[in-house]
Amino acid sequence: MKLLELHILQSFPVSCLNRDDMNSPKTATFGGVQRARVSSQCWKREIRLSCNSLDSTKFEGQRSRQFISEITARLAKIHGDKAEPLALCMSHYLGKLDPKNLGKVKTISYYSPGELDRFASVISKLDDDEKDRLVAAIEQVDIASLLKDDGAEDTNDSEESEAEPKPKKREKGEKNMSAKNFSKLVSSIIKPALKKELKDTPLPKDAADIALFGRMVAADHSLTLEGAAMFSHALSTHKVDNEIDFFTAVDDLNPADDSGSGHMGTTEFNAATYYRFAAVNLSMLADKDHLASMTAEERKEVVASFIQATLTAAPQARHNGMNAGVMPAYVLGLIKDKGQPIQLINAFEKPVCPNKDGSILERSIAELQAHHTALKTTWAITPVEEAAMPEVNLTEFINRLTAHVH
């Protein structure tokens, strides 16, 4: 396993980067004391969006429940009026139709435009009889019954599963197909066709973000993909207690002799120096399930965008009133040609405190470097590349790391 690791120290001023269900900054206990925390999911979204802004042609994946119209548009030129019912059947297979809004599916899904092209191609290549049966099924299914469909997957992978339900002749306006039978019919037609189309097929070149961040597809596990990138929850290197900001808002139309506020309230915030960790399994990124369709140079561009986005992207919560736009103060980048990803968070298991030897940030940098050196000595860890910022600038940092991407 060839690995890229990023170890990041970043100090944020007054902010609320990631909130819990009580609207408070998230925390965690580590080393016996409370730390400020930002969830990996929160930071991953910002990194994903930043990757798209850096290279929109390779990072085009979108998470949505509203991809039905996209598949319909792809089918419309060939299939005319049948395009929408066929797209509805494919979308039901991928994410289960939402009976309250047939323009959406129940489950948020993560696909790129290139993958939607493939899904439309699967439908187009079906026999005319199979297309007709799908169109008839959409007309006959009792939409309301989809609410009761538990979406249980048919776990029989055999191409010769039990006899599929066939749409029956119906009277005008009659809905005589249950949600369960509709799901079975759709699966029996689409699943083998999709399996054939995607067998040993890597992701399209516009799905680099999906290769990095992965996805889960409950309806068809063959579409589930383990992401090549790994993240930890960001934790403060020191003890942090959330604080409360009391605020008031003045009513501009109050008479001059009324000095009272029109509204008052409180918000919570903190300020902290965070240790962040991200890694990429470079071997996985290049395999047949991920980005084997790309050249080595294209994969270098993907990793370069990922590194830059990981270092510069930040959560946007309350960014108008508690703007926390800062850059990392220290970054250690490593390339390893064997072993497993190793965080350096235990450098801060004993919380850092400022003293005469330096501030929290200065001492955090020193503790990180000392811990890394100790790990290399104790466990015979020998990175094939080490680069640190600000000793080198961003361009040189990225170039030194991506030189090992193949």
C-alpha positions in Angstrom: 0.0 0.0 0.0 1.5 3.3 -1.1 0.2 6.1 1.2 0.1 9.9 1.2 -0.4 11.4 4.7 -1.1 15.0 5.7 -0.6 16.1 9.3 -2.0 19.6 9.8 -1.9 22.1 12.7 -4.3 25.0 12.3 -5.4 27.7 14.8 -8.9 29.2 14.5 -10.0 32.3 16.3 -13.6 32.8 17.7 -15.7 30.5 15.7 -18.3 27.7 15.7 -17.0 25.5 12.9 -19.2 22.5 13.5 -22.4 22.4 15.6 -24.1 19.6 17.4 -27.9 19.1 17.8 -27.9 21.7 20.6 -26.3 24.3 18.3 -23.1 24.2 20.3 -19.6 23.6 19.0 -18.8 19.9 18.9 -16.4 18.5 21.6 -14.8 15.3 22.6 -12.9 14.0 25.6 -9.3 13.0 24.8 -6.5 12.6 27.3 -9.0 13.1 30.1 -9.9 16.7 29.1 -12.5 18.2 26.8 -11.3 19.2 23.4 -12.8 21.2 20.6 -13.8 18.9 17.7 -14.8 19.2 14.0 -16.3 16.0 12.5 -14.6 14.5 9.5 -17.9 14.6 7.6 -18.1 18.4 8.0 -14.6 19.0 6.7 -14.9 16.4 3.9 -17.8 18.3 2.3 -15.8 21.5 2.2 -12.8 19.6 0.7 -15.0 18.0 -1.9 -16.5 21.3 -3.0 -13.0 22.9 -3.1 -11.7 20.1 -5.3 -14.5 20.8 -7.7 -13.6 24.5 -7.8 -9.9 23.6 -8.5 -10.6 21.1 -11.2 -14.3 20.9 -12.3 -13.7 18.4 -15.1 -12.5 15.6 -12.7 -14.5 16.3 -9.6 -18.1 16.4 -10.9 -19.8 14.0 -8.4 -23.0 15.3 -6.8 -24.9 14.0 -3.8 -28.6 14.4 -4.4 -32.0 12.8 -4.4 -32.9 14.7 -7.6 -31.1 12.8 -10.4 -34.2 11.5 -12.1 -34.5 14.5 -14.4 -30.8 14.0 -15.4 -31.4 10.4 -16.5 -34.7 11.5 -18.2 -32.9 14.2 -20.2 -30.3 11.6 -21.4 -33.1 9.2 -22.6 -35.4 11.8 -24.1 -33.7 12.1 -27.5 -34.0 8.4 -28.2 -37.1 7.2 -26.3 -39.4 10.2 -26.4 -42.4 9.8 -24.1 -41.0 6.6 -22.7 -37.9 8.5 -21.3 -39.5 9.5 -18.0 -41.0 6.2 -17.0 -37.8 4.4 -17.9 -35.8 6.9 -15.9 -38.2 6.5 -13.0 -37.5 2.7 -13.1 -33.8 3.1 -13.1 -33.9 5.7 -10.3 -36.2 3.4 -8.3 -33.6 0.7 -8.6 -30.8 3.0 -7.5 -32.5 4.8 -4.7 -36.3 4.0 -4.3 -38.8 6.5 -5.6 -40.3 8.9 -3.1 -44.1 8.6 -3.5 -44.5 12.0 -2.0 -42.4 13.5 -4.8 -41.8 11.4 -7.9 -39.1 13.8 -9.0 -36.9 12.5 -6.1 -35.7 9.2 -4.7 -35.8 8.4 -1.0 -32.0 8.0 -0.5 -29.5 10.6 -1.2 -27.1 9.3 -3.9 -23.7 10.2 -5.1 -23.0 9.9 -8.9 -21.1 11.8 -11.5 -22.5 12.9 -14.9 -20.4 10.1 -16.6 -22.1 7.5 -14.4 -25.5 8.9 -15.2 -24.6 8.5 -18.9 -23.8 4.8 -18.1 -27.1 4.3 -16.4 -29.0 5.8 -19.3 -27.0 3.5 -21.6 -28.0 0.5 -19.7 -31.7 1.4 -20.2 -31.2 2.1 -23.9 -29.6 -1.3 -24.5 -32.5 -3.2 -23.0 -34.7 -5.2 -25.3 -37.8 -3.5 -26.5 -39.9 -6.0 -24.6 -38.1 -5.2 -21.4 -38.5 -1.5 -21.9 -42.2 -2.0 -22.5 -42.6 -4.0 -19.3 -40.9 -1.3 -17.3 -43.1 1.4 -18.8 -46.2 -0.7 -18.1 -45.0 -1.3 -14.5 -44.8 2.5 -13.8 -48.4 2.9 -15.1 -49.7 0.0 -13.0 -47.8 0.4 -9.7 -49.8 1.8 -6.7 -47.6 4.8 -6.0 -49.0 5.1 -2.5 -47.8 1.6 -1.7 -44.2 2.7 -2.2 -44.5 4.3 1.3 -44.8 0.8 2.7 -42.0 -0.7 0.7 -39.1 -1.4 3.1 -36.7 -1.3 0.2 -35.3 -4.8 1.1 -32.7 -5.9 -1.4 -33.0 -9.1 -3.2 -29.9 -10.9 -2.0 -30.0 -13.6 -4.6 -27.2 -12.7 -7.0 -28.1 -15.5 -9.4 -29.1 -14.3 -12.9 -31.8 -16.9 -12.7 -33.8 -15.7 -9.7 -37.4 -16.6 -9.0 -39.9 -15.8 -11.7 -40.4 -12.1 -12.0 -43.8 -10.6 -11.6 -45.4 -9.5 -14.9 -47.7 -6.5 -15.3 -51.3 -7.7 -15.7 -53.9 -6.4 -18.1 -55.8 -3.8 -16.2 -58.9 -1.8 -16.5 -58.7 2.0 -17.1 -57.4 3.8 -14.0 -56.7 0.5 -12.1 -53.5 0.2 -10.1 -52.9 -3.5 -9.7 -49.2 -3.8 -9.0 -47.8 -3.7 -5.4 -44.7 -1.8 -4.5 -43.0 -5.1 -3.7 -43.8 -6.7 -7.1 -42.8 -3.4 -8.8 -39.4 -3.4 -7.1 -38.8 -7.1 -8.0 -39.7 -6.5 -11.6 -37.4 -3.5 -11.9 -34.6 -5.3 -10.2 -34.9 -8.4 -12.3 -34.6 -6.4 -15.5 -32.0 -3.7 -14.5 -29.7 -5.6 -12.2 -28.3 -8.1 -14.7 -28.0 -5.4 -17.4 -26.2 -3.0 -15.0 -23.9 -5.8 -13.8 -23.0 -6.6 -17.4 -22.4 -2.9 -18.3 -20.2 -2.1 -15.4 -18.3 -5.4 -15.0 -14.5 -4.6 -14.6 -15.2 -1.0 -15.5 -13.4 1.7 -13.6 -15.0 5.0 -12.7 -15.3 7.6 -15.4 -12.8 10.4 -15.4 -15.2 12.9 -14.0 -15.7 10.9 -10.8 -12.4 11.5 -9.0 -14.2 12.8 -5.9 -16.2 9.6 -5.7 -13.0 7.6 -6.0 -11.5 9.6 -3.1 -14.6 9.9 -0.8 -16.4 6.7 -1.6 -20.1 5.9 -1.4 -22.6 3.4 -0.1 -25.5 2.1 -2.3 -27.9 -0.1 -0.4 -29.8 -1.2 -3.5 -26.8 -2.6 -5.3 -23.6 -3.3 -3.4 -21.7 -3.5 -6.7 -22.0 0.3 -6.8 -20.7 0.7 -3.3 -17.2 2.0 -3.3 -14.6 2.3 -0.6 -13.0 5.8 -0.7 -9.3 6.0 -1.2 -9.1 9.0 1.2 -9.1 8.7 5.0 -9.8 11.4 7.5 -9.9 11.8 11.3 -12.1 14.1 13.4 -10.1 17.3 14.0 -9.3 17.7 17.7 -7.8 20.6 19.6 -4.3 20.0 20.9 -5.3 21.5 24.2 -8.2 21.7 26.7 -11.1 23.8 25.4 -14.2 25.0 27.1 -17.0 26.4 25.0 -17.9 30.0 25.7 -21.2 32.0 25.4 -21.7 35.2 23.3 -24.6 37.3 24.5 -25.9 39.6 21.7 -28.7 42.1 21.2 -30.3 43.5 18.0 -31.6 47.1 18.0 -34.9 47.9 16.3 -34.0 50.7 13.9 -37.6 52.1 13.9 -37.7 52.4 17.7 -38.4 56.0 18.9 -35.3 57.9 20.1 -36.3 57.6 23.7 -36.6 53.8 23.6 -33.1 52.3 24.1 -34.3 48.7 24.5 -33.3 46.0 22.1 -35.6 44.4 19.6 -34.1 41.0 20.1 -31.5 39.3 22.3 -30.0 35.9 22.5 -26.9 33.8 23.0 -24.6 31.7 20.8 -21.7 29.4 21.7 -18.2 29.6 20.3 -14.7 28.5 21.0 -11.2 29.2 19.8 -8.6 26.4 19.3 -5.5 25.0 17.6 -6.6 21.8 15.8 -4.6 18.7 14.7 -6.1 17.4 11.5 -5.2 14.2 9.6 -5.9 13.1 6.1 -4.5 10.3 4.0 -4.9 8.8 0.5 -4.3 5.1 -0.4 -2.5 5.8 -3.6 -2.5 2.2 -4.6 -6.3 1.9 -4.3 -6.8 5.2 -6.1 -5.2 3.7 -9.2 -6.9 0.3 -9.2 -9.6 -1.0 -11.6 -12.4 0.0 -9.3 -11.3 3.6 -8.9 -9.2 5.7 -11.4 -7.6 3.1 -13.6 -9.2 4.9 -16.5 -6.9 7.9 -15.9 -3.3 8.3 -16.9 -0.6 8.7 -14.2 -0.4 12.4 -15.0 -4.2 12.8 -14.6 -4.0 11.0 -11.2 -1.2 13.4 -10.2 -3.5 16.3 -11.0 -6.3 14.7 -8.9 -4.0 14.2 -5.9 -2.6 17.8 -6.3 -6.1 19.2 -6.1 -6.9 17.0 -3.1 -3.8 18.2 -1.2 -4.5 21.9 -1.9 -8.2 21.5 -1.1 -7.5 19.7 2.2 -5.1 22.4 3.3 -7.2 25.4 2.3 -10.8 24.4 2.7 -12.6 25.2 6.0 -16.1 24.7 7.4 -18.3 27.7 6.6 -20.6 27.7 9.6 -21.4 31.2 10.9 -18.7 32.6 8.5 -20.4 36.0 8.3 -20.5 36.7 12.0 -17.6 34.6 13.2 -15.3 34.4 10.2 -12.5 32.0 10.7 -10.7 32.2 7.4 -7.1 31.2 8.3 -4.5 29.0 6.7 -2.7 26.1 8.5 0.4 27.1 10.4 2.2 23.8 10.0 1.8 20.9 7.6 3.8 17.7 7.5 3.4 15.7 4.3 4.6 12.0 4.0 4.8 9.4 1.3 5.1 5.8 2.5 5.5 2.8 0.2 4.4 0.3 2.9 2.6 0.0 6.2 -0.6 1.7 7.3 -1.8 5.2 7.9 -0.7 6.5 11.3 -2.0 9.6 13.0 0.2 11.8 15.2 -2.6 12.7 17.5 -1.0 11.0 20.5 1.5 13.9 20.5 -1.3 15.8 22.2 -2.7 13.0 24.5 -1.2 15.2 27.2 -2.9 18.6 26.4 -0.6 21.3 25.4 -0.3 24.4 27.6 1.4 27.7 26.8 4.5 28.5 28.8 7.8 30.4 28.6 8.9 28.1 25.8 6.1 29.2 23.5 2.5 29.6 22.6 0.0 26.7 22.2 0.7 26.7 18.5 4.5 26.8 18.9 4.5 24.0 21.5 2.0 22.0 19.3 4.5 22.1 16.4 7.3 21.0 18.7 5.3 18.1 20.2 4.2 16.9 16.7 7.8 16.9 15.4 9.1 15.1 18.5 6.4 12.5 18.4 6.9 11.8 14.7 10.7 11.4 15.2 10.0 9.0 18.1 7.6 6.9 16.0 10.1 6.6 13.2 12.9 5.5 15.6 10.7 3.1 17.6 8.8 1.4 14.8 11.4 1.7 12.0 9.1 3.8 9.9 10.9 5.2 6.9 8.9 7.5 4.7 10.2 7.8 1.1 9.3 11.5 1.1 8.9 14.1 3.8 8.0 17.7 3.1 6.9 20.4 5.6 5.3 23.8 5.3 6.3 26.6 5.8 9.8 25.3 5.2 8.7 24.9 1.6 5.9 26.7 -0.2 2.6 25.2 -1.4 3.8 24.5 -4.9 7.0 22.7 -3.9 5.1 20.8 -1.2 2.6 19.5 -3.7 5.2 18.7 -6.4 7.3 16.7 -4.0 4.4 14.6 -2.9 2.7 14.1 -6.2 6.0 12.9 -7.8 5.3 9.6 -6.2 1.8 9.2 -7.7 1.7 6.7 -10.6 
